[in-house]
Amino acid sequence: MFDNLSQRLQVTLKRLRGEGRLTEDNTREALREVRMALLEADVALPVVKDFIEHVRTKAAGQEVLVSLTPGQVLVKIVHDELVALMGAANEQLNLATRPPAVILLAGLQGAGKTTSVAKLARFLRERENKSVMVTSVDVYRPAAIDQLQKLAIMVGAEFFPSTPDQKPVDIARRAVEEARKRLIDVLIVDSAGRLHVDESMMQEIRAVHAAIEPVETLFVVDSMTGQDAVNTAKAFNDTLALTGVILTKTDGDARGGAALSIRQVTGKPIKFLGIGEKADALEAFHPERVAARILGMGDVLGLVEDAQRAVDKEKTQEFAQKLAKGKGFDLEDFRDQLLQMEKMGGLASLMEKLPGAAEVPDAAKAQLNDKQTKRLVAIINSMTPHERRLPDIIRGSRKRRIAAGSGTQVQEVNRLLKQFDQMQKMMKRMGKGGLQRLLRDVKGRLPGLSG
């Protein structure tokens, strides 16, 4: 997400590095480029105008400190304005009410409403330690009810059944009563969608809203529809008391205009981003972190949080002790590292959060796909335990057997063994006290952590 905007802004702001100070001329030229970058990212025109005016006002007369270049000064101003544009801080769900806290999801058909219900249920269960029940009042699409039931089982949420012959308001009321009886913390209600905004849909969702009085009414919208996403959000907000937005399919949106426009146009915060198809592909929206990503600063905090959630602490401790004792790094360990990386969202997700990721060539980024990680794991799984412990014994006939068993080519097995060999050498250095040096080096490279 934001790839195109990020590249354009970074190129523009780099041009100011050689300048001695911010002048009216170099600021005007930079802001003209920033304006074009925002418009190309499909940010709403009124939002772009306001944004540029705010940056221009703040940049006027800014003194460039000895330790900063004009480019750095303007980056700071643009960063702060991006944060202000998107909402200053993460706005959490308001669940402080007598259980069940009811969350109603609204949106057009195809925006990803039903899958967002499941993702949100999992998010609340795993990160907020809440018991969750889900139900569907979409009586027009029996397949949507069946889909939600399957997803509820997958994410460990309770499911309140409904059928096409029932009235949406009745389903919603009965679900609230059932959740209250069973002492469920949160009830999430999936509403019906249409292909476009129409009055009958609005009347129905208003009636459901009035019947259950949700603490949160979240609008689910497909980020890839750009300005249409913003216009639809505004239409819903004009007739329904929205409390926030879930922006879906952001992993396929290289522009990001909807994310930069929705708060300003509707006055409602983006609370979550859908970042993939998996049940755990939902993350809380942090404007300051998104702004940092856009400007190539990465999202180190997000990376640390991902690691804390995904990493198996027991296995990590065993691995650290193994290295400390000088025992070899084998292919079992390599597979564990690959699987933990996959749990953190995969290589592409990790790359997006690293500082300077936008400068990585597109050809290199294209190689960072999760399918490749799965192929590497499949190759290692095709080996015997003995081969994983002693990779040096893997020769011609063994390589052919492993390739056949994993559905890959011998060249891919060779490539994996070469990658493993490089990793093994690095791990040996860590085992000889190199880990502390490596951590010191990484610490020195991260802004705000050196010293």
C-alpha positions in Angstrom: 0.0 0.0 0.0 1.2 3.6 -0.8 4.1 2.2 -2.9 3.6 4.8 -5.7 3.0 7.7 -3.4 6.0 6.7 -1.2 8.4 6.5 -4.1 7.3 9.9 -5.5 7.5 11.7 -2.2 10.9 10.3 -1.3 12.3 11.3 -4.7 10.9 14.8 -4.3 12.1 15.4 -0.8 15.6 14.0 -1.6 16.1 16.8 -4.1 16.1 19.3 -1.3 19.0 17.7 0.5 21.7 19.8 -1.2 19.9 23.1 -0.5 21.3 25.3 2.2 17.9 26.5 3.4 14.2 26.4 2.7 13.3 29.2 0.3 10.0 30.2 -1.3 11.2 28.8 -4.6 12.5 25.4 -3.5 9.4 24.9 -1.2 7.0 25.8 -4.1 8.7 23.3 -6.4 8.7 20.5 -3.8 5.0 21.2 -2.9 4.1 21.1 -6.6 5.6 17.6 -6.8 3.9 16.6 -3.5 0.5 17.8 -4.9 0.9 15.8 -8.1 1.9 12.7 -6.1 -1.2 13.0 -3.9 -3.5 13.4 -6.8 -2.0 10.4 -8.6 -2.6 8.4 -5.4 -6.3 9.3 -5.9 -6.5 11.5 -2.8 -9.6 13.7 -3.0 -8.9 17.2 -4.5 -10.3 19.2 -1.5 -8.1 17.1 0.8 -5.0 17.7 -1.3 -5.6 21.5 -1.4 -6.0 21.7 2.4 -2.9 19.5 2.9 -0.6 21.5 0.7 -1.8 24.8 2.2 -1.1 23.5 5.7 2.4 22.3 4.7 3.2 25.6 2.9 2.1 27.7 5.9 4.3 25.6 8.3 7.3 25.6 5.9 7.3 29.4 5.5 10.0 30.9 7.6 11.2 27.5 9.0 14.8 27.8 10.2 17.0 24.9 9.1 19.0 23.7 12.1 22.7 22.8 11.7 21.8 19.1 12.2 19.0 19.1 9.6 18.9 19.6 5.9 16.0 21.4 4.2 14.7 18.0 3.0 14.6 16.7 6.5 12.7 19.7 7.8 10.1 19.4 5.0 9.9 15.6 5.7 9.1 16.4 9.3 6.4 18.9 8.3 4.9 16.5 5.7 5.0 13.6 8.2 3.1 15.7 10.9 0.5 16.8 8.4 -0.1 13.3 7.1 -0.6 12.1 10.7 -3.1 15.0 11.3 -4.9 14.2 8.1 -5.4 10.5 9.0 -6.4 11.2 12.6 -3.4 11.9 14.9 -3.6 8.5 16.8 -5.0 5.0 16.8 -8.7 5.1 17.8 -9.5 1.9 19.6 -12.9 0.3 19.7 -15.2 1.5 22.5 -16.1 -1.7 24.4 -16.7 -0.1 27.8 -20.4 -1.1 28.2 -22.5 -3.8 29.8 -21.9 -7.0 27.9 -22.4 -7.8 25.2 -20.8 -4.8 23.5 -22.5 -4.8 20.1 -20.6 -4.0 16.9 -22.5 -3.6 13.6 -20.7 -3.8 10.3 -22.1 -2.0 7.3 -21.0 -1.7 3.7 -21.6 -2.6 0.0 -21.6 -6.1 -1.3 -18.1 -7.3 -2.2 -16.2 -5.0 0.2 -15.2 -7.9 2.4 -17.8 -7.4 5.2 -18.2 -11.1 6.2 -14.5 -11.8 6.2 -14.0 -8.6 8.2 -16.4 -9.9 10.8 -14.3 -13.1 11.2 -11.0 -11.2 11.3 -12.4 -8.7 13.9 -13.6 -11.7 16.0 -10.2 -13.2 15.9 -8.5 -9.9 16.7 -10.7 -9.4 19.8 -10.3 -13.0 21.0 -6.5 -13.1 20.6 -5.5 -9.5 21.4 -8.2 -8.3 23.7 -9.0 -11.6 25.4 -12.7 -11.2 24.7 -15.4 -13.9 24.1 -17.0 -13.2 20.8 -20.3 -14.2 19.1 -21.1 -13.4 15.4 -24.4 -13.4 13.5 -25.6 -12.5 10.0 -28.7 -10.5 9.2 -28.1 -10.8 5.5 -31.3 -12.8 4.7 -30.9 -12.1 0.9 -27.8 -14.2 0.6 -28.0 -17.6 2.3 -24.4 -18.2 1.2 -23.3 -15.3 3.3 -24.8 -16.9 6.4 -23.1 -20.3 5.6 -19.8 -18.5 5.0 -19.9 -16.7 8.3 -20.7 -20.0 10.2 -17.6 -21.6 8.6 -15.4 -18.6 9.4 -16.7 -18.5 13.0 -15.6 -22.1 13.5 -12.2 -21.2 12.0 -11.5 -18.2 14.3 -13.0 -19.8 17.4 -16.1 -17.5 17.8 -19.6 -18.5 18.8 -22.1 -18.4 15.9 -25.8 -17.3 16.3 -27.7 -19.0 13.4 -30.2 -17.2 11.1 -32.3 -18.2 8.1 -33.5 -16.3 5.0 -37.2 -16.4 6.1 -36.4 -14.3 9.3 -36.5 -10.5 9.6 -33.1 -8.8 10.1 -34.3 -6.9 13.1 -35.6 -10.0 14.8 -32.4 -11.9 14.2 -30.3 -9.0 15.6 -32.5 -8.7 18.8 -32.5 -12.5 19.4 -28.7 -12.6 19.0 -28.3 -9.8 21.6 -30.5 -11.7 24.0 -28.5 -15.0 23.5 -25.2 -13.2 23.9 -26.4 -11.6 27.1 -27.6 -15.0 28.5 -24.3 -16.7 27.7 -22.2 -13.8 29.1 -20.5 -13.1 25.8 -18.3 -10.0 25.8 -18.8 -8.9 22.2 -21.4 -9.5 19.6 -20.6 -8.7 15.9 -23.5 -8.3 13.5 -22.9 -8.7 9.8 -25.5 -6.7 7.8 -26.7 -7.1 4.2 -24.9 -5.3 1.4 -26.0 -4.1 -2.0 -24.1 -3.4 -5.2 -24.9 0.3 -4.7 -26.3 2.6 -2.1 -30.1 2.4 -2.1 -32.9 3.6 0.2 -34.3 0.2 1.1 -30.8 -0.9 2.4 -30.5 2.3 4.4 -33.9 1.9 5.9 -33.2 -1.7 6.9 -29.8 -1.0 8.5 -31.2 2.0 10.3 -33.9 -0.3 11.8 -31.3 -2.9 12.8 -29.2 -0.1 14.3 -32.1 1.3 16.3 -33.1 -2.2 17.6 -29.7 -3.2 19.0 -28.0 0.2 19.7 -24.5 -0.9 18.9 -21.5 0.7 20.7 -19.6 0.7 17.4 -21.0 1.0 13.8 -18.1 0.3 11.4 -18.2 0.9 7.7 -16.4 -1.7 5.7 -15.0 -0.4 2.4 -12.7 -1.7 -0.4 -9.7 0.6 -0.6 -9.0 -0.3 -4.2 -12.2 1.6 -5.3 -10.3 4.8 -4.5 -12.6 7.9 -4.6 -15.7 5.7 -4.8 -14.7 4.3 -1.4 -14.7 7.8 0.0 -18.0 8.8 -1.6 -19.7 5.6 -0.4 -18.4 6.1 3.1 -19.8 9.7 3.1 -23.2 8.5 1.9 -23.4 5.9 4.7 -22.2 8.4 7.3 -24.9 10.9 6.2 -27.6 8.5 7.1 -26.1 6.3 9.8 -24.2 7.1 12.9 -20.8 5.6 11.9 -18.1 5.4 14.6 -15.3 4.3 12.3 -14.1 2.6 9.1 -12.4 -0.8 8.2 -10.4 -0.3 5.0 -10.1 -3.7 3.2 -7.9 -5.1 0.5 -5.1 -2.6 1.3 -2.5 -5.2 0.3 -3.6 -4.8 -3.3 -3.9 -1.0 -3.3 -0.7 0.7 -4.4 -2.2 4.2 -4.3 -3.7 4.6 -0.8 -5.9 7.6 -1.7 -8.9 6.3 0.3 -6.8 6.0 3.5 -5.7 9.6 3.1 -9.1 11.0 2.3 -11.8 9.2 4.4 -11.1 10.9 7.7 -11.1 14.3 6.2 -14.3 13.8 4.1 -16.4 11.8 6.7 -14.9 13.0 10.0 -14.8 9.3 11.0 -11.5 7.5 11.9 -10.1 4.5 10.1 -9.9 1.9 12.9 -8.6 -1.2 11.0 -6.8 -2.2 7.8 -7.5 -5.5 6.1 -4.1 -6.5 4.8 -4.7 -9.9 3.2 -7.1 -12.9 2.9 -6.0 -14.8 6.0 -8.1 -14.7 9.2 -5.3 -12.8 11.1 -4.8 -10.3 8.3 -6.3 -7.3 10.2 -4.2 -4.6 11.9 -5.1 -1.6 14.0 -4.7 1.6 12.0 -2.0 3.8 13.5 -1.7 7.1 11.5 1.8 8.0 12.7 3.1 4.6 11.7 1.4 4.8 8.3 2.8 8.3 7.7 6.3 7.0 8.6 5.9 4.1 6.1 4.8 6.5 3.3 8.0 8.6 3.9 10.3 5.5 3.9 10.9 5.5 7.7 9.5 2.0 8.1 7.3 0.8 11.0 9.7 -0.7 13.5 7.2 -0.6 16.3 4.7 -2.6 14.2 7.5 -5.0 13.4 8.2 -5.6 17.1 4.5 -6.1 17.8 4.2 -8.6 15.0 7.2 -10.5 16.4 5.9 -10.5 19.9 2.6 -12.0 18.7 4.0 -14.5 16.3 7.3 -15.8 17.8 7.2 -19.0 19.9 9.0 -17.8 23.0 9.9 -21.3 24.1 11.4 -22.3 20.8 13.3 -19.0 20.6 14.8 -19.6 24.0 15.8 -23.1 23.1 17.3 -21.8 19.8 19.3 -19.0 21.7 20.6 -21.6 24.2 21.6 -23.9 21.3 23.6 -21.1 19.6 25.2 -20.0 22.9 26.4 -23.6 23.5 28.0 -23.6 20.0 25.7 -26.3 18.6 25.1 -26.1 14.9 22.3 -24.3 13.1 20.5 -27.0 11.1 17.7 -27.2 8.5 15.1 -27.8 11.3 16.1 -24.4 12.7 16.0 -22.8 9.3 12.4 -24.2 8.7 11.3 -22.8 12.1 12.7 -19.4 11.2 10.8 -19.5 7.9 7.5 -20.5 9.6 7.8 -17.8 12.2 8.4 -15.2 9.4 5.2 -16.5 7.7 3.3 -16.0 11.0 4.5 -12.4 11.0 2.7 -11.8 7.7 5.4 -13.1 5.3 8.4 -11.5 3.7 6.5 -8.8 1.7 4.8 -7.6 5.0 8.1 -7.5 6.8 9.8 -5.6 4.0 7.0 -2.9 4.0 7.8 -2.1 7.6 11.6 -1.9 7.3 13.1 1.6 7.0 14.1 2.4 3.4 11.9 -0.3 1.9 10.6 2.0 -0.9 14.2 2.2 -2.2 14.4 -1.6 -2.8 14.1 -2.2 -6.6 10.7 -3.6 -7.8 12.5 -6.7 -9.3 13.8 -7.6 -5.8 10.4 -6.9 -4.2 8.7 -9.2 -6.7 10.9 -12.1 -5.4 9.7 -11.6 -1.9 6.5 -13.6 -2.1 5.0 -16.0 0.4 4.7 -18.8 -2.2 8.5 -18.9 -2.3 8.6 -19.4 1.5 6.1 -22.2 1.3 8.2 -23.9 -1.4 11.3 -23.7 0.8 9.4 -25.2 3.7 8.1 -28.0 1.4 11.6 -28.8 0.3 12.8 -29.1 3.9 9.8 -31.2 4.9 10.7 -33.7 2.1 14.0 -34.4 3.8 14.5 -37.1 6.4 15.3 -35.9 10.0 18.9 -37.2 9.4 19.3 -35.0 6.3 17.9 -32.0 8.2 20.5 -32.4 10.9 23.4 -33.2 8.5 22.8 -31.3 5.2 26.3 -32.1 3.9 25.1 -35.6 3.1 22.5 -34.3 0.6 24.0 -35.2 -2.8 22.7 -36.1 -6.3 20.3 -38.9 -5.6 19.0 -37.4 -2.4 18.5 -34.1 -4.1 16.4 -35.7 -6.8 14.3 -37.5 -4.3 13.7 -34.3 -2.2 12.8 -32.4 -5.4 10.3 -35.0 -6.5 8.8 -35.2 -3.0 8.3 -31.5 -2.7 7.1 -30.9 -6.3 10.1 -28.7 -7.1 13.3 -28.8 -9.3 16.8 -29.9 -8.2 17.9 -26.4 -8.9 15.6 -25.1 -6.2 17.0 -27.6 -3.7 20.5 -26.4 -4.6 19.4 -22.8 -4.1 17.9 -23.6 -0.7 21.1 -25.4 0.4 23.1 -22.4 -0.7 20.9 -20.0 1.3 21.1 -22.3 4.3 24.9 -22.4 4.0 25.0 -18.6 4.1 22.6 -18.5 7.1 24.7 -21.2 8.9 27.9 -19.1 8.6 26.1 -16.1 10.1 24.7 -18.1 13.0 28.2 -19.5 13.7 29.4 -15.9 14.1 26.5 -15.2 16.5 27.4 -18.3 18.5 30.9 -16.8 19.1 29.6 -13.6 20.7 28.6 -12.1 17.4 25.0 -11.8 18.4 25.7 -8.9 20.8 27.7 -7.1 18.0 24.9 -7.7 15.5 22.3 -6.3 18.0 24.5 -3.3 18.7 24.8 -2.7 14.9 21.1 -2.9 14.3 20.4 -0.7 17.3 22.8 2.0 16.0 20.9 2.0 12.6 17.4 2.5 14.1 16.3 6.1 14.6 15.9 7.0 18.3 17.6 3.8 19.6 21.3 4.6 19.1 23.5 5.7 21.9 
